């Protein structure tokens, strides 16, 4: 049994974390906190947790959190985790950070895209990128996990086999991704109001989104060379889910080879409990993955190109459920615990 704290409990990711941890047979929530005007029972803030948990949600107190918890989930806005991580690690706690503060290895890139100084270079070097399908062995031993972003999760998982095995023309990768509104977090912003989003559809932050360097960083590692993708996100008029359609030209060697790309994907992910590769012509929908930790992937291969379609729930495999999956790996629990 591991004692866990959730800091940032009132956001979408924090809410999902609480729900998942309450179902987990080997996790005990011992502290809940958030930046809130007035402390209140978490079951009052989220009535669905009534009779399930009686903790009070209050302003974060790191001394109290450190005393009560072995593992701390930080479901905080970007740039805020930098205030918490150094103190928690100094207290000997393990941390899973759902923000972007420790995902990018290059500080200058972080500061460019998140418009804030990064003041924790020491712990940045300790952070393990928490994508289990690629970094499971490192995650097992990690003290600090940088939980991946939602767009990067689906994009990297969709691309990894082709990039790692040399089938993709690395200069041709186009990621056309669509997300539900919860991807922007729980905040009062005019452009995210129901009346603004409903019955509409738009692209935003075209090739300038803060998740772009995260995708490029991890794809570059797989390729063994620097890669720059074209990444265009879109806002869907629905609550949750991400569907990414990725276009890639074939390398000359891939054009010459007679290979079954779907079989290649199945082999690459054969031991992965939360990646499902679809059969030819069977393309994932958001309803197939909503409220799950699954990433569903399909591949269409033509003479000169590949089209890959990946789908996840942005709040679960793209955030909170992946964080719980990382906890399971860190503590040697069955990887599906609390997630199926």
MITI-673206 format. One record per atom (N, C-alpha, C): residue in one letter; y negated, z, x. Coordinates in steps of 0.02 Angstrom, whole numbers, padded with zeros to 5 digits, always signed. Example, Ala and Ser with C-alpha at 12.3 -4.5 7.8 and 13.67 -1.06 7.14 Angstrom:
! residues 2
A+00284+00390+00660;A+00225+00390+00615;A+00165+00390+00660;S+00112+00354+00642;S+00053+00357+00684;S-00002+00394+00645;
END
This chain:
! residues 340
X+00060+00000+00042;X+00000+00000+00000;X-00062+00000+00044;X-00110-00043+00027;X-00173-00046+00064;X-00230-00028+00018;X-00275+00014+00042;X-00335+00033+00004;X-00389-00019+00018;X-00419-00046-00035;X-00467-00100-00027;X-00532-00083-00062;X-00587-00110-00035;X-00652-00105-00066;X-00678-00175-00080;X-00715-00182-00134;X-00748-00245-00151;X-00823-00234-00151;X-00857-00265-00104;X-00930-00261-00099;X-00958-00328-00125;X-01001-00323-00175;X-01024-00383-00209;X-00983-00396-00271;X-00966-00342-00305;X-00916-00345-00359;X-00941-00379-00423;X-01007-00387-00430;X-01032-00413-00493;X-01043-00489-00495;X-01030-00523-00440;X-01034-00596-00439;X-00969-00626-00467;X-00968-00691-00473;X-00908-00724-00499;X-00847-00710-00454;X-00856-00716-00388;X-00800-00705-00342;X-00778-00632-00344;X-00827-00586-00347;X-00810-00515-00350;X-00771-00498-00413;X-00793-00526-00469;X-00757-00515-00532;X-00686-00540-00528;X-00676-00600-00500;X-00609-00627-00493;X-00566-00584-00446;X-00597-00561-00392;X-00561-00518-00345;X-00534-00455-00379;X-00575-00423-00418;X-00553-00362-00452;X-00493-00377-00497;X-00498-00430-00535;X-00442-00448-00579;X-00378-00461-00542;X-00382-00496-00485;X-00322-00510-00445;X-00294-00447-00413;X-00338-00405-00386;X-00315-00345-00352;X-00285-00294-00400;X-00309-00293-00462;X-00280-00248-00512;X-00207-00266-00527;X-00190-00329-00519;X-00122-00352-00532;X-00077-00347-00470;X-00107-00333-00412;X-00070-00335-00349;X-00028-00272-00341;X+00037-00279-00328;X+00081-00221-00323;X+00070-00177-00262;X+00034-00204-00211;X+00027-00166-00149;X-00045-00157-00127;X-00091-00164-00175;X-00162-00153-00161;X-00190-00103-00210;X-00232-00059-00185;X-00265-00008-00226;X-00341-00013-00216;X-00378-00027-00269;X-00451-00030-00263;X-00478+00041-00261;X-00513+00058-00207;X-00538+00126-00199;X-00614+00130-00200;X-00649+00073-00195;X-00722+00075-00196;X-00748+00007-00220;X-00797+00009-00264;X-00828-00051-00291;X-00904-00043-00286;X-00937-00094-00261;X-01010-00088-00253;X-01043-00157-00260;X-01108-00155-00272;X-01147-00217-00277;X-01220-00199-00278;X-01263-00248-00265;X-01335-00239-00271;X-01352-00242-00346;X-01358-00183-00377;X-01371-00180-00449;X-01429-00133-00463;X-01465-00144-00518;X-01523-00101-00534;X-01503-00028-00546;X-01444-00018-00578;X-01423+00049-00596;X-01347+00052-00594;X-01319+00104-00564;X-01247+00110-00560;X-01217+00117-00629;X-01155+00091-00636;X-01121+00091-00701;X-01047+00082-00689;X-01006+00106-00736;X-00934+00093-00730;X-00921+00017-00729;X-00877-00004-00685;X-00862-00076-00681;X-00834-00101-00747;X-00800-00058-00784;X-00773-00078-00849;X-00828-00086-00901;X-00886-00058-00888;X-00944-00069-00933;X-00977-00135-00916;X-00980-00152-00852;X-01008-00216-00830;X-00963-00273-00852;X-00897-00264-00843;X-00848-00313-00864;X-00799-00279-00911;X-00811-00281-00977;X-00769-00245-01025;X-00695-00264-01023;X-00679-00322-00995;X-00609-00342-00992;X-00568-00295-00946;X-00603-00257-00903;X-00567-00210-00859;X-00560-00140-00890;X-00583-00132-00952;X-00577-00067-00984;X-00504-00046-00988;X-00490+00017-00974;X-00423+00048-00971;X-00384+00029-00908;X-00411-00018-00869;X-00376-00040-00809;X-00403-00008-00745;X-00468+00010-00746;X-00499+00039-00686;X-00559+00081-00708;X-00567+00139-00677;X-00620+00184-00698;X-00672+00197-00643;X-00676+00153-00594;X-00723+00163-00539;X-00794+00146-00561;X-00842+00179-00528;X-00913+00165-00539;X-00936+00113-00489;X-00971+00063-00513;X-01001+00014-00468;X-01072+00037-00451;X-01086+00042-00387;X-01149+00070-00363;X-01174+00030-00303;X-01231+00049-00278;X-01257+00017-00217;X-01209+00029-00159;X-01200-00020-00115;X-01153-00012-00059;X-01173+00045-00013;X-01125+00087+00003;X-01133+00141+00051;X-01078+00132+00104;X-01096+00105+00162;X-01046+00086+00211;X-01006+00145+00236;X-01036+00204+00240;X-00999+00263+00262;X-00945+00280+00211;X-00962+00275+00147;X-00914+00290+00094;X-00860+00237+00091;X-00881+00173+00097;X-00832+00118+00097;X-00783+00127+00154;X-00807+00142+00214;X-00764+00150+00272;X-00716+00209+00264;X-00739+00260+00230;X-00697+00319+00220;X-00640+00305+00171;X-00654+00264+00121;X-00607+00254+00066;X-00560+00194+00075;X-00580+00146+00116;X-00543+00082+00117;X-00518+00065+00187;X-00461+00030+00189;X-00434+00002+00251;X-00459-00070+00260;X-00465-00105+00204;X-00485-00175+00204;X-00545-00182+00157;X-00595-00220+00179;X-00655-00230+00139;X-00664-00304+00124;X-00669-00321+00061;X-00687-00388+00039;X-00762-00391+00030;X-00795-00438+00063;X-00867-00447+00055;X-00878-00510+00014;X-00895-00500-00050;X-00910-00556-00095;X-00986-00559-00105;X-01020-00570-00050;X-01093-00566-00047;X-01124-00635-00038;X-01188-00642-00054;X-01222-00706-00042;X-01223-00722+00033;X-01228-00785+00049;X-01235-00806+00118;X-01294-00771+00151;X-01285-00753+00213;X-01333-00718+00257;X-01333-00642+00248;X-01305-00617+00193;X-01306-00545+00180;X-01249-00509+00217;X-01193-00542+00225;X-01135-00510+00258;X-01151-00490+00330;X-01198-00524+00361;X-01217-00507+00430;X-01241-00434+00436;X-01265-00406+00381;X-01287-00336+00382;X-01229-00287+00378;X-01172-00310+00356;X-01115-00266+00342;X-01059-00270+00393;X-01044-00331+00415;X-00985-00342+00456;X-00985-00301+00521;X-01039-00301+00560;X-01037-00263+00623;X-01020-00190+00614;X-01049-00159+00563;X-01037-00087+00551;X-00965-00075+00527;X-00940-00119+00486;X-00871-00110+00461;X-00820-00119+00516;X-00831-00169+00559;X-00784-00179+00614;X-00788-00121+00664;X-00849-00096+00676;X-00857-00039+00721;X-00821+00023+00695;X-00814+00027+00628;X-00779+00083+00597;X-00703+00072+00594;X-00681+00016+00623;X-00609+00002+00625;X-00580-00029+00563;X-00623-00055+00519;X-00599-00085+00457;X-00583-00159+00468;X-00537-00185+00428;X-00524-00257+00426;X-00568-00286+00370;X-00593-00346+00381;X-00642-00375+00335;X-00622-00446+00318;X-00627-00462+00253;X-00621-00531+00230;X-00688-00548+00198;X-00725-00593+00231;X-00792-00611+00210;X-00791-00677+00173;X-00812-00676+00110;X-00812-00736+00069;X-00875-00778+00077;X-00923-00754+00115;X-00984-00793+00127;X-00973-00841+00186;X-01024-00879+00202;X-01019-00927+00257;X-01040-00899+00324;X-01054-00834+00327;X-01087-00806+00387;X-01046-00810+00450;X-00980-00815+00444;X-00938-00817+00504;X-00892-00879+00506;X-00908-00929+00465;X-00865-00989+00463;X-00882-01039+00518;X-00946-01046+00533;X-00967-01097+00581;X-00970-01067+00651;X-00936-01099+00697;X-00933-01073+00765;X-00998-01085+00804;X-01038-01133+00782;X-01101-01149+00816;X-01159-01115+00779;X-01192-01069+00813;X-01246-01031+00781;X-01304-01076+00760;X-01321-01125+00803;X-01377-01169+00786;X-01364-01208+00721;X-01302-01228+00712;X-01284-01264+00651;X-01290-01218+00591;X-01266-01156+00598;X-01273-01107+00544;X-01347-01097+00526;X-01389-01088+00575;X-01459-01074+00563;X-01495-01134+00531;X-01472-01194+00549;X-01501-01255+00520;X-01485-01261+00446;X-01423-01247+00428;X-01401-01259+00359;X-01412-01200+00313;X-01415-01139+00341;X-01424-01080+00299;X-01493-01048+00307;X-01534-01078+00349;X-01605-01059+00354;X-01614-00984+00367;X-01572-00958+00412;X-01576-00887+00430;X-01550-00878+00501;X-01575-00826+00535;X-01551-00810+00601;X-01481-00780+00598;X-01439-00797+00645;X-01372-00767+00649;X-01374-00717+00707;X-01370-00652+00688;X-01380-00600+00738;X-01316-00565+00759;X-01259-00598+00750;X-01195-00565+00767;X-01149-00612+00804;X-01173-00637+00860;X-01133-00682+00901;X-01068-00650+00925;X-01070-00585+00939;X-01011-00549+00963;X-00953-00555+00914;X-00965-00540+00851;X-00910-00541+00802;X-00895-00611+00777;X-00943-00657+00784;X-00929-00726+00766;X-00869-00752+00806;X-00865-00732+00869;X-00809-00753+00911;X-00743-00723+00891;X-00744-00668+00853;X-00682-00636+00831;X-00656-00664+00765;X-00700-00698+00728;X-00682-00721+00661;X-00628-00775+00663;X-00582-00769+00616;X-00529-00819+00606;X-00544-00856+00541;X-00545-00922+00544;X-00556-00962+00484;X-00495-00955+00438;X-00507-00929+00378;X-00452-00908+00335;X-00421-00961+00291;X-00400-01016+00321;X-00363-01067+00284;X-00290-01059+00303;X-00250-01027+00261;X-00181-01008+00280;X-00138-01066+00302;X-00148-01124+00271;X-00105-01181+00286;X-00114-01206+00358;X-00169-01189+00390;X-00182-01210+00458;X-00183-01153+00508;X-00199-01093+00486;X-00211-01038+00534;X-00172-00974+00518;X-00114-00982+00488;X-00076-00923+00466;X-00061-00874+00522;X-00041-00898+00580;X-00023-00853+00635;X-00083-00813+00660;X-00141-00844+00663;X-00202-00809+00683;X-00224-00760+00630;X-00215-00778+00567;X-00235-00734+00512;X-00196-00669+00514;X-00133-00672+00532;X-00090-00613+00534;X-00121-00557+00576;X-00153-00575+00631;X-00178-00526+00679;X-00253-00514+00673;X-00286-00547+00627;X-00359-00547+00626;X-00388-00481+00601;X-00445-00463+00629;X-00484-00407+00605;X-00539-00431+00557;X-00561-00494+00567;X-00613-00523+00526;X-00593-00593+00505;X-00590-00604+00439;X-00574-00669+00412;X-00637-00700+00382;X-00651-00762+00403;X-00704-00801+00371;X-00671-00844+00317;X-00673-00819+00256;X-00640-00855+00201;X-00675-00922+00189;X-00638-00977+00186;X-00669-01043+00182;X-00709-01054+00118;X-00754-01102+00121;X-00791-01123+00062;X-00746-01163+00016;X-00769-01172-00046;X-00729-01206-00096;X-00722-01281-00082;X-00779-01315-00071;X-00775-01386-00054;X-00734-01398+00010;X-00745-01359+00063;X-00704-01369+00123;X-00630-01358+00112;X-00611-01309+00071;X-00540-01296+00059;X-00505-01358+00033;X-00531-01386-00021;X-00498-01445-00050;X-00504-01506-00005;X-00560-01513+00030;X-00570-01572+00072;X-00524-01570+00134;X-00522-01512+00166;X-00481-01506+00227;X-00407-01513+00211;X-00384-01479+00158;X-00313-01484+00140;X-00295-01556+00121;X-00340-01591+00088;X-00326-01660+00068;X-00323-01707+00128;X-00362-01692+00180;X-00367-01736+00238;X-00319-01719+00295;X-00299-01657+00299;X-00265-01632+00360;X-00205-01674+00383;X-00158-01692+00340;X-00100-01730+00365;X-00119-01796+00397;X-00163-01834+00364;X-00182-01900+00391;X-00220-01893+00456;X-00265-01845+00459;X-00306-01836+00519;X-00262-01811+00577;X-00221-01761+00564;X-00180-01731+00617;X-00129-01780+00644;X-00105-01825+00603;X-00052-01871+00624;X-00078-01941+00641;X-00144-01948+00642;X-00173-02009+00669;X-00176-02068+00623;X-00170-02058+00556;X-00171-02116+00511;X-00240-02135+00486;X-00289-02091+00497;X-00355-02101+00468;X-00405-02130+00519;X-00442-02180+00498;X-00500-02204+00537;X-00554-02151+00530;X-00566-02112+00581;X-00609-02053+00577;X-00683-02070+00566;X-00701-02133+00574;X-00770-02154+00562;X-00782-02176+00490;X-00732-02169+00449;X-00738-02199+00382;X-00729-02149+00325;X-00727-02084+00339;X-00709-02035+00288;X-00767-02022+00241;X-00755-02035+00177;X-00804-02022+00124;X-00774-01973+00075;X-00808-01916+00064;X-00784-01865+00019;X-00831-01863-00041;X-00805-01881-00098;X-00843-01883-00161;X-00816-01825-00204;X-00853-01769-00207;X-00826-01708-00237;X-00868-01685-00296;X-00834-01656-00346;X-00867-01631-00406;X-00847-01559-00418;X-00896-01517-00434;X-00883-01446-00444;X-00912-01421-00509;X-00879-01369-00536;X-00906-01333-00593;X-00965-01290-00572;X-01002-01265-00621;X-01065-01231-00609;X-01056-01164-00574;X-00999-01131-00582;X-00988-01066-00550;X-00988-01072-00474;X-00983-01132-00448;X-00986-01141-00375;X-01053-01120-00346;X-01104-01118-00388;X-01171-01099-00365;X-01182-01023-00368;X-01133-00987-00394;X-01140-00914-00398;X-01174-00892-00463;X-01172-00826-00475;X-01201-00798-00535;X-01274-00780-00521;X-01319-00825-00540;X-01390-00813-00528;X-01430-00852-00579;X-01490-00828-00591;X-01534-00859-00641;X-01575-00914-00608;X-01552-00975-00615;X-01587-01033-00587;X-01593-01085-00643;X-01651-01112-00652;X-01664-01157-00707;X-01616-01216-00708;X-01602-01245-00650;X-01560-01305-00647;X-01488-01291-00666;X-01469-01226-00668;X-01400-01208-00685;X-01393-01182-00757;X-01448-01181-00794;X-01445-01159-00863;X-01401-01206-00904;X-01369-01179-00955;X-01325-01220-00998;X-01360-01282-01024;X-01421-01272-01048;X-01457-01328-01078;X-01477-01382-01027;X-01478-01364-00963;X-01493-01411-00910;X-01431-01448-00886;X-01374-01414-00888;X-01311-01442-00861;X-01271-01479-00913;X-01271-01452-00974;X-01229-01481-01027;X-01247-01553-01041;X-01196-01594-01052;X-01204-01665-01067;X-01240-01702-01012;X-01230-01680-00949;X-01263-01714-00893;X-01216-01713-00833;X-01233-01751-00782;X-01192-01757-00722;X-01236-01783-00667;X-01233-01751-00608;X-01278-01774-00555;X-01250-01759-00486;X-01272-01798-00438;X-01259-01783-00367;X-01315-01737-00343;X-01301-01698-00292;X-01352-01654-00263;X-01338-01643-00189;X-01388-01624-00151;X-01382-01613-00079;X-01340-01668-00046;X-01359-01730-00059;X-01319-01787-00037;X-01316-01791+00040;X-01257-01780+00066;X-01243-01779+00138;X-01285-01728+00176;X-01310-01677+00140;X-01347-01623+00173;X-01322-01554+00150;X-01268-01552+00114;X-01242-01489+00087;X-01219-01443+00144;X-01228-01378+00134;X-01210-01329+00186;X-01136-01327+00202;X-01094-01354+00158;X-01023-01355+00172;X-01002-01415+00216;X-01047-01463+00224;X-01031-01522+00265;X-01013-01504+00337;X-01052-01463+00372;X-01032-01447+00441;X-00968-01406+00446;X-00953-01369+00393;X-00889-01331+00392;X-00830-01380+00388;X-00836-01430+00345;X-00784-01481+00340;X-00777-01518+00406;X-00834-01539+00434;X-00832-01577+00497;X-00803-01536+00554;X-00819-01472+00557;X-00793-01429+00609;X-00717-01427+00609;X-00688-01417+00549;X-00616-01410+00545;X-00579-01477+00551;X-00608-01530+00525;X-00578-01596+00533;X-00580-01616+00607;X-00634-01599+00641;X-00640-01614+00713;X-00585-01578+00753;X-00570-01516+00735;X-00516-01480+00768;X-00450-01515+00759;X-00437-01537+00699;X-00374-01572+00685;X-00370-01638+00723;X-00427-01672+00728;X-00428-01738+00761;X-00429-01733+00837;X-00452-01676+00862;X-00459-01668+00935;X-00520-01704+00961;X-00567-01720+00917;X-00630-01754+00937;X-00681-01742+00882;X-00744-01754+00897;X-00796-01742+00848;X-00793-01793+00791;X-00795-01767+00730;X-00792-01810+00671;X-00851-01793+00626;X-00882-01845+00599;X-00936-01836+00550;X-00917-01872+00486;X-00905-01833+00433;X-00887-01862+00369;X-00950-01875+00328;X-00942-01917+00277;X-00994-01925+00226;X-00973-01883+00166;X-01015-01833+00148;X-00996-01785+00096;X-01050-01785+00042;X-01029-01802-00019;X-01075-01804-00076;X-01048-01760-00132;X-01079-01702-00144;X-01058-01659-00199;X-01093-01677-00264;X-01060-01661-00320;X-01088-01673-00386;X-01078-01611-00429;X-01122-01602-00478;X-01117-01546-00523;X-01089-01568-00590;X-01032-01539-00609;X-01000-01554-00672;X-01025-01507-00727;X-01029-01531-00788;X-01050-01487-00843;X-00992-01445-00870;X-00961-01407-00826;X-00907-01361-00845;X-00909-01301-00799;X-00871-01250-00815;X-00877-01186-00780;X-00844-01185-00711;X-00783-01211-00706;X-00746-01201-00644;X-00704-01261-00627;X-00686-01265-00562;X-00644-01318-00538;X-00680-01365-00490;X-00642-01392-00443;X-00668-01445-00398;X-00617-01501-00395;X-00641-01561-00402;X-00599-01620-00392;X-00634-01664-00340;X-00597-01678-00286;X-00624-01719-00232;X-00585-01784-00227;X-00621-01840-00225;X-00591-01906-00213;X-00615-01928-00144;X-00567-01940-00100;X-00583-01953-00030;X-00559-02024-00011;X-00603-02062+00019;X-00589-02131+00038;X-00586-02136+00114;X-00532-02166+00139;X-00523-02173+00212;X-00493-02241+00227;X-00519-02273+00278;X-00488-02334+00303;X-00430-02316+00349;X-00381-02359+00353;X-00324-02349+00396;X-00340-02366+00469;X-00308-02332+00514;X-00310-02353+00584;X-00266-02416+00591;X-00275-02452+00646;X-00234-02511+00657;X-00160-02493+00661;X-00145-02437+00692;X-00074-02416+00698;X-00045-02399+00629;X-00086-02368+00586;X-00062-02352+00519;X-00049-02415+00478;X-00090-02467+00490;X-00080-02531+00455;X-00014-02563+00475;X+00005-02553+00538;X+00067-02584+00562;X+00130-02547+00541;X+00122-02482+00529;X+00181-02441+00513;X+00199-02447+00439;X+00264-02452+00427;X+00289-02448+00358;X+00311-02376+00346;X+00266-02337+00315;X+00282-02266+00305;X+00264-02245+00234;X+00297-02195+00210;X+00283-02167+00144;X+00235-02109+00154;X+00172-02120+00137;X+00121-02069+00150;X+00133-02006+00108;X+00158-02014+00047;X+00172-01956+00006;X+00226-01913+00039;X+00277-01944+00067;X+00328-01907+00103;X+00300-01871+00163;X+00253-01904+00197;X+00219-01873+00254;X+00183-01809+00232;X+00147-01813+00176;X+00112-01754+00150;X+00161-01699+00130;X+00215-01718+00099;X+00264-01668+00078;X+00295-01633+00138;X+00307-01670+00190;X+00335-01640+00251;X+00284-01593+00283;X+00222-01614+00285;X+00169-01574+00317;X+00161-01507+00282;X+00167-01508+00215;X+00155-01447+00176;X+00220-01417+00147;X+00277-01434+00175;X+00340-01414+00144;X+00350-01339+00139;X+00318-01300+00182;X+00326-01228+00181;X+00266-01192+00149;X+00221-01231+00120;X+00160-01201+00092;X+00168-01187+00017;X+00164-01123-00003;X+00177-01106-00073;X+00124-01127-00122;X+00064-01143-00097;X+00009-01157-00143;X-00019-01228-00137;X+00016-01271-00102;X-00004-01342-00100;X+00050-01383-00134;X+00031-01421-00184;X+00078-01462-00222;X+00060-01536-00213;X+00107-01575-00187;X+00095-01646-00177;X+00124-01685-00236;X+00083-01725-00267;X+00103-01762-00326;X+00141-01826-00307;X+00181-01849-00354;X+00217-01912-00344;X+00168-01970-00353;X+00188-02029-00330;X+00145-02088-00334;X+00122-02101-00405;X+00057-02111-00413;X+00028-02126-00478;X+00015-02066-00522;X+00031-02006-00498;X+00020-01945-00535;X-00039-01908-00504;X-00097-01912-00537;X-00158-01886-00508;X-00179-01820-00540;X-00200-01771-00500;X-00215-01705-00528;X-00278-01704-00571;X-00278-01660-00619;X-00336-01645-00661;X-00356-01573-00649;X-00417-01557-00667;X-00441-01488-00656;X-00401-01438-00697;X-00380-01457-00757;X-00341-01411-00798;X-00273-01395-00767;X-00250-01436-00720;X-00186-01423-00687;X-00191-01365-00638;X-00250-01351-00614;X-00259-01299-00563;X-00304-01242-00584;X-00337-01249-00640;X-00383-01197-00664;X-00347-01130-00671;X-00378-01077-00647;X-00351-01009-00651;X-00288-01000-00609;X-00281-01041-00556;X-00225-01034-00510;X-00250-01038-00438;X-00204-01024-00392;X-00219-01030-00320;X-00191-01095-00291;X-00173-01141-00333;X-00144-01204-00309;X-00196-01255-00288;X-00177-01295-00239;X-00214-01356-00223;X-00167-01414-00236;X-00183-01456-00283;X-00142-01514-00300;X-00172-01576-00267;X-00129-01616-00235;X-00152-01674-00197;X-00110-01735-00215;X-00144-01791-00224;X-00110-01855-00233;X-00138-01906-00184;X-00098-01955-00167;X-00118-02006-00118;X-00104-02075-00146;X-00153-02118-00143;X-00145-02189-00160;X-00155-02229-00096;X-00106-02269-00078;X-00109-02308-00016;X-00113-02382-00032;X-00162-02415-00003;X-00167-02488-00008;X-00157-02518+00062;X-00165-02583+00068;X-00153-02617+00131;X-00197-02590+00187;X-00261-02578+00171;X-00309-02559+00224;X-00337-02489+00217;X-00318-02453+00165;X-00352-02389+00154;X-00308-02338+00117;X-00332-02276+00117;X-00302-02222+00079;X-00355-02196+00031;X-00332-02176-00028;X-00374-02137-00074;X-00336-02073-00089;X-00368-02017-00073;X-00337-01952-00083;X-00376-01914-00137;X-00340-01885-00184;X-00372-01845-00236;X-00344-01774-00232;X-00390-01726-00225;X-00370-01656-00221;X-00407-01615-00274;X-00374-01563-00300;X-00404-01522-00351;X-00387-01449-00339;X-00438-01405-00348;X-00427-01333-00344;X-00472-01299-00395;X-00458-01235-00407;X-00504-01192-00443;X-00553-01164-00391;X-00617-01178-00398;X-00665-01159-00346;X-00671-01083-00338;X-00659-01045-00391;X-00664-00972-00387;X-00601-00939-00361;X-00545-00975-00362;X-00481-00945-00342;X-00458-00973-00275;X-00426-01031-00272;X-00408-01058-00207;X-00470-01071-00165;X-00527-01083-00198;X-00589-01093-00162;X-00627-01030-00145;X-00600-00972-00163;X-00635-00909-00148;X-00588-00849-00152;X-00584-00817-00211;X-00554-00751-00217;X-00478-00750-00208;X-00443-00798-00238;X-00370-00798-00230;X-00350-00814-00159;X-00387-00858-00127;X-00373-00872-00056;X-00386-00810-00014;X-00436-00770-00033;X-00448-00708+00002;X-00389-00660-00005;X-00361-00656-00065;X-00302-00614-00076;X-00242-00642-00038;X-00235-00708-00037;X-00182-00739+00003;X-00189-00719+00076;X-00250-00718+00101;X-00261-00697+00170;X-00244-00623+00180;X-00260-00581+00132;X-00241-00510+00136;X-00165-00504+00140;X-00130-00542+00099;X-00057-00539+00100;X-00029-00556+00169;X-00058-00606+00200;X-00035-00627+00267;X-00052-00572+00318;X-00112-00545+00314;X-00134-00494+00362;X-00089-00432+00361;X-00066-00413+00301;X-00028-00351+00294;X+00047-00362+00287;X+00069-00423+00294;X+00140-00437+00290;X+00169-00432+00221;X+00127-00438+00168;X+00152-00438+00100;X+00179-00508+00084;X+00223-00513+00034;X+00243-00581+00011;X+00180-00621-00006;X+00177-00683+00018;X+00115-00720+00013;X+00093-00735-00058;X+00140-00735-00104;X+00123-00749-00174;X+00104-00686-00213;X+00107-00627-00181;X+00093-00565-00217;X+00025-00565-00250;X+00024-00549-00314;X-00038-00546-00352;X-00067-00613-00370;X-00032-00667-00352;X-00061-00734-00361;X-00021-00779-00407;X+00038-00759-00427;X+00079-00800-00472;X+00106-00756-00529;
END
